[in-house]
C-alpha cells in the first residue's frame, strides 16, 4: 500500500504541479461558455455582414400570387408575366447571371400549397425559410378570403393568443417552487458533456502515460519494485484525483461568482431600464424573467445533483480508465492504440448522443435503459438527474456502474500484467483474450 500511495502521489503531482493545469482549469469554464455562444455570434455576424443579394425570377401560372414575395435587403424578386414552367431553364440561361433562381407558382397553388424553385446551386436554409414564410402568409390570407366573410380575417387575428405555462413543483415540505424545463435540460446536457469530456480526456491521459513508460522501458524498472496491479491502480487513482481537484476548483469558482452576483443584487431580480431596453422588453417583464430564472435555479437540489455527478464521474472514470490502461499496455507506440481505443470512443459517443436524444423525453424507455446500462449511464443519467429520477433507478444504476467498473479493473489488470513487458509486435483482440483467460 505504501508503494501504491507513492505512485498515486507521483501521478497526481506530475499533472497538478504544472502551471498549464492551473491555467487551463481557470480558462476551461470560460472556453465552454464561449463555445456555447460562438455559433450564435458567428451566425449573427455572418447574417449582418452578408451583403450578397439574391435575385429570383417568379413565374406565376396562377396569375394571383406573384406578389407574395416581397423584396428585402437580401432578396429581389422579378415577376415574369406570361412565362410558363417549361421556359424556366430558358429564362435562367437568357438572364446570363442576372438571376440566381427561378420560382414557378402552379395554377393550383392554393390547393397544393407548393411551388417549385429552380437553381444551379443548393440554396441555404435561411432562404428557403424566408420564401416559405412569404408563401404561407399569402396563401393563409387567400384561404381566409375564399370563405367570403368580411369579418373572418379580423376575428382570426383577434383570436390569436400566446399562452405561457409556468412550471412549478412541490418540495419535500409541500411548498411550491418555480421550475424550468429548459434550465433543467441545459444543466443536464452540460453535466453530460462534462462527464464525457472528463472521462475521455483523463482516460486517454492514462493510456498515453502507460505507452510512454513502456516505450521508454521505464516500466521494467518500476515493476521490479511493485506489482503491475499497484502500478495500474496508482495511475488510475492519481489521474482521477486530478479530475476531482479540477471539478472542486470549478465549484469554488462558481460559488464565488454566485456570491458576487448576489452582492450586486442580481439575485433579487432587479433590472434597470437600460438593461430592459437592451433585452427588448420593458422593465417589469425583464424583472419578472430574471426573478423566475433565479427562482428556478435556487429550486434545484444542487447538493444532490453535484453529489451524483461526482459518483457517476468516479464510476464512469474507473470503468473507462481501466480499459484505456489495459489496452495501452498491449501496444508499443501511441500510433498503434487506435485499434483498441476506437471501440471505447464509439461507445462514449453513443452515450453522448443518447443523452442528447433523451433531452426531450428524459423519462422515456430509451432514457431509462441507457441510464441503467453501465457503459452509457455516466453520461445519460446526467441528463435525467435534473428531472428527479426515481430513487430505485438511481440506486440500481450506481450499483451496476461500480460493479461493472470493478469487473473492468479486474480484466484490465490481467491484460496489464502480461502486456506491460511485451514488445515487438502488434497485439490482436484474440491474443488479449488469451491473456485474460
C-alpha positions in Angstrom: 0.0 0.0 0.0 2.9 2.3 0.7 4.1 1.9 -2.9 0.6 2.5 -4.2 0.5 5.8 -2.3 3.8 6.8 -3.8 2.5 6.0 -7.3 -0.7 8.0 -6.7 1.2 10.9 -5.3 3.6 10.9 -8.3 0.9 10.7 -10.9 -1.2 13.4 -9.1 1.7 15.9 -8.6 3.1 15.4 -12.1 -0.1 16.9 -13.5 -1.3 19.3 -10.8 2.2 20.7 -10.3 2.3 22.1 -13.8 1.4 25.7 -14.5 -0.6 24.6 -17.5 -3.0 22.7 -15.2 -3.8 25.8 -13.2 -4.2 28.0 -16.3 -6.4 25.5 -18.1 -8.5 24.9 -15.0 -9.3 28.6 -14.8 -9.8 29.0 -18.6 -11.9 26.0 -19.4 -15.2 27.3 -17.9 -14.8 30.5 -19.9 -13.9 28.5 -23.0 -17.0 26.3 -22.6 -19.2 29.4 -22.2 -17.5 30.9 -25.3 -18.1 27.7 -27.3 -21.8 27.9 -26.4 -22.1 31.5 -27.7 -19.6 31.4 -30.6 -22.1 29.7 -33.1 -24.8 32.2 -32.2 -22.3 35.1 -32.6 -20.9 33.8 -35.8 -24.4 33.4 -37.3 -25.2 36.9 -36.3 -22.0 38.3 -37.8 -22.5 36.3 -40.9 -26.0 37.5 -41.4 -25.1 41.1 -40.8 -22.0 41.1 -43.0 -23.6 39.2 -45.8 -24.0 41.9 -48.5 -24.8 39.5 -51.3 -28.2 40.0 -53.0 -30.2 37.1 -54.3 -32.3 37.7 -57.4 -35.2 35.4 -58.0 -37.4 35.4 -61.1 -41.1 34.4 -60.4 -43.3 32.7 -63.0 -46.9 32.9 -61.7 -49.1 30.4 -63.5 -51.9 31.1 -61.1 -51.9 34.9 -62.0 -52.8 35.7 -58.4 -49.9 35.1 -56.1 -46.9 36.5 -57.9 -46.8 39.4 -55.4 -46.5 37.0 -52.4 -42.7 37.5 -52.3 -41.6 40.9 -51.1 -38.2 42.5 -51.7 -35.9 42.8 -48.8 -32.3 43.7 -48.1 -31.1 40.4 -49.3 -33.8 39.3 -51.8 -35.0 40.8 -55.1 -38.0 39.4 -56.9 -38.9 39.9 -60.6 -42.3 38.8 -61.8 -42.1 37.2 -65.3 -45.7 37.5 -66.6 -46.8 35.3 -69.4 -44.0 32.7 -68.9 -44.8 29.1 -68.4 -43.0 26.3 -66.5 -41.2 24.8 -69.5 -39.5 28.2 -70.0 -37.9 28.3 -66.6 -34.5 27.0 -67.8 -34.6 29.2 -70.9 -35.2 32.3 -68.7 -32.3 31.3 -66.4 -29.9 30.9 -69.3 -31.1 34.0 -71.0 -30.5 36.0 -67.9 -26.8 35.2 -68.0 -26.1 35.6 -64.3 -28.6 38.3 -63.6 -31.0 35.8 -62.0 -29.9 33.3 -59.3 -33.1 31.2 -59.2 -36.4 30.7 -61.0 -39.6 30.2 -58.9 -42.6 28.7 -60.6 -46.0 29.1 -58.9 -48.5 26.5 -60.3 -52.1 27.3 -61.1 -53.4 25.1 -58.2 -51.0 26.5 -55.6 -53.9 27.2 -53.1 -54.8 23.5 -53.0 -51.3 22.1 -53.4 -49.6 24.7 -51.2 -46.4 24.1 -53.0 -44.2 25.9 -55.5 -41.1 24.9 -57.4 -37.7 26.7 -57.1 -35.0 26.0 -59.7 -31.4 26.9 -59.3 -27.9 25.6 -60.2 -26.6 25.8 -56.6 -28.1 24.4 -53.4 -29.9 27.2 -51.6 -29.3 27.8 -47.9 -31.8 27.2 -45.2 -32.5 30.8 -44.4 -33.5 31.5 -48.0 -35.9 28.5 -48.0 -37.4 29.6 -44.7 -37.9 33.2 -45.9 -39.6 32.1 -49.1 -41.8 29.5 -47.3 -42.9 32.1 -44.8 -43.9 34.6 -47.6 -45.9 31.9 -49.4 -47.5 30.7 -46.2 -48.7 34.2 -45.2 -50.1 35.0 -48.6 -51.9 31.6 -49.0 -53.3 31.8 -45.5 -54.9 35.2 -46.3 -56.2 33.9 -49.6 -57.7 30.9 -47.9 -59.5 33.1 -45.4 -60.7 35.4 -48.2 -62.2 32.4 -50.0 -64.7 31.9 -47.3 -66.3 35.2 -48.3 -66.8 36.5 -44.8 -65.5 40.1 -44.4 -65.2 39.9 -40.7 -63.5 36.5 -40.6 -59.9 37.8 -41.0 -60.4 40.3 -38.2 -61.9 37.5 -36.0 -59.0 35.2 -36.7 -56.4 37.9 -35.9 -58.1 38.7 -32.6 -58.3 35.1 -31.7 -54.5 34.6 -31.9 -53.2 34.2 -28.3 -49.8 33.3 -26.9 -50.2 31.1 -23.8 -47.5 30.8 -21.2 -47.2 27.8 -18.9 -45.3 28.4 -15.7 -43.9 25.1 -14.4 -43.9 24.6 -10.6 -43.2 21.6 -8.4 -43.5 20.7 -4.7 -40.6 20.2 -2.5 -40.4 17.6 0.4 -42.4 20.0 2.6 -45.1 20.6 0.1 -44.0 24.1 -0.7 -44.3 25.4 -4.3 -41.1 26.2 -6.2 -40.7 27.5 -9.7 -39.3 25.0 -12.1 -38.0 25.4 -15.6 -37.8 22.5 -18.1 -35.4 24.5 -20.3 -33.0 25.2 -17.4 -33.1 21.5 -16.3 -32.3 20.4 -19.8 -29.4 22.8 -20.2 -27.9 21.8 -16.8 -28.3 18.1 -17.7 -26.6 18.3 -21.1 -23.8 20.5 -19.6 -23.1 17.9 -16.9 -23.3 15.1 -19.5 -20.8 16.9 -21.7 -18.5 17.5 -18.8 -18.7 13.8 -17.8 -18.0 12.7 -21.4 -15.0 15.2 -21.7 -13.6 14.3 -18.3 -13.7 10.5 -18.7 -12.4 10.6 -22.3 -9.6 13.1 -21.8 -8.3 11.6 -18.5 -8.7 8.0 -19.8 -6.6 8.9 -22.8 -4.1 10.6 -20.5 -3.6 7.3 -18.7 -3.2 5.4 -21.9 -0.5 7.9 -23.1 1.3 7.6 -19.8 1.3 3.8 -20.0 2.5 3.7 -23.6 5.2 6.4 -22.8 6.6 4.4 -19.9 6.5 1.2 -21.9 8.3 2.8 -24.9 11.0 4.3 -22.7 11.5 1.0 -20.9 10.9 2.8 -17.6 8.2 0.3 -16.7 10.8 -2.5 -16.5 12.4 -0.7 -13.6 9.1 0.2 -11.9 7.6 -3.3 -11.9 10.8 -4.6 -10.2 9.7 -2.7 -7.1 5.9 -3.0 -7.2 3.2 -5.3 -8.7 1.6 -4.4 -12.1 -1.7 -4.1 -10.3 -0.4 -1.5 -8.0 1.1 0.5 -10.8 -2.1 0.4 -12.9 -4.3 1.4 -9.9 -1.8 4.1 -8.9 -2.1 5.7 -12.3 -5.9 5.4 -12.4 -6.5 6.8 -8.9 -3.8 9.6 -9.2 -5.3 10.9 -12.5 -8.8 10.5 -11.1 -7.9 12.7 -8.2 -6.7 15.3 -10.7 -10.2 15.3 -12.2 -11.9 15.7 -8.9 -9.5 18.5 -7.9 -10.3 20.3 -11.1 -14.0 19.9 -10.5 -13.7 21.1 -6.9 -11.9 24.3 -8.1 -14.8 24.9 -10.6 -17.4 24.5 -7.8 -15.5 27.0 -5.6 -15.2 29.5 -8.5 -19.0 29.0 -9.2 -19.7 29.7 -5.5 -17.6 32.8 -5.6 -19.3 34.1 -8.8 -22.8 33.4 -7.3 -21.8 35.3 -4.1 -20.6 38.2 -6.1 -23.8 38.3 -8.2 -25.8 38.1 -5.0 -23.9 41.1 -3.5 -24.5 43.1 -6.7 -28.2 42.5 -6.4 -28.7 40.2 -9.4 -30.4 37.6 -7.3 -33.2 40.0 -6.3 -34.3 40.1 -9.9 -33.8 43.9 -10.2 -33.2 45.1 -13.8 -32.5 48.6 -14.8 -34.5 50.3 -17.6 -31.4 50.4 -19.9 -30.9 46.7 -19.4 -34.5 46.0 -20.1 -34.4 48.0 -23.3 -31.3 46.0 -24.4 -33.3 42.8 -23.8 -36.1 44.2 -26.0 -38.7 44.2 -23.2 -40.0 46.6 -20.6 -38.5 46.7 -17.1 -41.3 44.8 -15.2 -41.2 42.0 -17.8 -37.4 41.8 -17.5 -37.5 41.8 -13.7 -40.1 39.0 -13.8 -37.9 37.0 -16.2 -34.8 37.4 -14.1 -36.7 36.6 -10.9 -38.2 33.5 -12.4 -34.8 32.4 -13.7 -33.2 32.8 -10.3 -36.1 31.1 -8.5 -35.8 28.1 -10.9 -32.1 27.9 -10.2 -32.5 28.0 -6.5 -35.2 25.4 -6.7 -32.7 22.8 -8.0 -31.2 20.5 -5.4 -27.6 21.3 -6.2 -26.2 19.2 -3.4 -27.8 16.0 -4.7 -27.1 17.0 -8.3 -23.4 17.6 -7.8 -23.0 14.7 -5.4 -24.4 12.3 -8.0 -22.3 13.9 -10.7 -19.2 13.1 -8.6 -20.4 9.5 -8.1 -21.0 8.9 -11.8 -17.8 10.6 -12.7 -15.9 8.2 -10.4 -17.7 5.1 -11.6 -17.5 6.0 -15.3 -13.9 7.1 -15.0 -12.9 3.8 -13.2 -14.7 1.8 -15.9 -13.2 3.5 -18.9 -9.8 4.4 -17.4 -9.1 0.8 -16.6 -9.9 -0.2 -20.2 -7.6 2.6 -21.5 -4.8 1.4 -19.2 -5.3 -2.3 -20.1 -5.3 -1.7 -23.8 -2.5 0.8 -23.5 -0.3 -1.9 -22.1 -0.9 -4.0 -25.2 0.8 -1.6 -27.6 4.3 -0.3 -28.0 3.5 3.1 -29.6 0.7 5.6 -29.3 0.1 5.3 -33.0 -0.9 1.6 -32.6 -3.5 2.2 -30.0 -6.3 3.3 -32.3 -7.5 -0.2 -33.0 -8.2 -0.6 -29.3 -9.4 2.9 -28.4 -11.8 3.3 -31.3 -14.4 1.0 -29.8 -14.2 2.7 -26.5 -14.6 6.2 -28.1 -17.5 5.0 -30.2 -19.3 3.7 -27.0 -18.7 7.1 -25.4 -20.1 8.9 -28.4 -23.1 6.6 -28.4 -23.6 7.6 -24.8 -23.4 11.3 -25.5 -25.8 11.1 -28.5 -28.2 9.0 -26.4 -28.1 11.7 -23.7 -28.8 14.4 -26.3 -31.6 12.3 -27.7 -33.2 11.8 -24.3 -33.4 15.6 -23.5 -36.9 15.8 -25.0 -38.2 12.7 -23.0 -35.9 12.1 -20.0 -38.3 9.5 -18.6 -38.9 7.5 -21.7 -37.9 3.9 -22.2 -34.7 4.7 -24.0 -33.6 7.2 -21.4 -34.3 4.8 -18.6 -32.4 1.9 -20.1 -29.4 4.0 -21.2 -29.2 5.5 -17.7 -29.0 2.0 -16.2 -26.6 0.3 -18.7 -23.2 0.9 -17.1 -21.4 1.9 -20.3 -23.8 4.7 -21.1 -25.2 5.6 -17.6 -22.4 8.1 -16.6 -23.5 10.4 -19.5 -27.2 9.7 -19.9 -28.0 9.8 -16.2 -26.6 13.4 -16.1 -29.3 14.4 -18.5 -32.0 12.8 -16.3 -30.9 13.9 -12.9 -32.4 17.5 -13.1 -35.8 15.8 -13.8 -35.9 13.9 -10.5 -35.1 10.3 -11.3 -36.8 7.7 -9.1 -34.6 6.5 -6.2 -34.6 2.9 -7.3 -33.4 3.6 -10.8 -30.6 5.8 -9.4 -29.6 3.2 -6.9 -29.7 0.3 -9.5 -27.7 2.4 -12.0 -25.0 3.3 -9.4 -24.7 -0.3 -8.2 -24.4 -1.7 -11.8 -21.9 1.0 -12.8 -19.5 0.3 -9.9 -19.9 -3.4 -10.2 -19.0 -3.2 -13.9 -16.2 -0.8 -13.2 -14.7 -3.4 -10.7 -15.1 -6.1 -13.3 -13.3 -4.0 -15.9 -10.5 -3.2 -13.5 -10.0 -6.9 -12.9 -10.0 -7.7 -16.6 -7.7 -4.8 -17.4 -5.3 -5.9 -14.6 -4.9 -9.3 -16.3 -4.2 -7.6 -19.6 -1.8 -5.1 -18.0 0.3 -7.6 -16.1 1.0 -9.5 -19.3 1.2 -6.8 -21.9 3.3 -4.3 -20.0 6.5 -6.2 -20.6 5.8 -7.5 -24.1 7.4 -5.7 -27.1 7.9 -6.2 -30.8 4.6 -6.7 -32.5 1.0 -5.5 -32.6 -1.4 -7.4 -30.5 -4.9 -8.5 -31.5 -8.1 -8.9 -29.6 -7.8 -12.6 -29.9 -4.4 -12.6 -28.2 -5.6 -10.3 -25.5 -8.5 -12.7 -24.7 -5.9 -15.4 -24.2 -4.1 -13.2 -21.6 -7.4 -12.7 -19.8 -8.0 -16.5 -19.7 
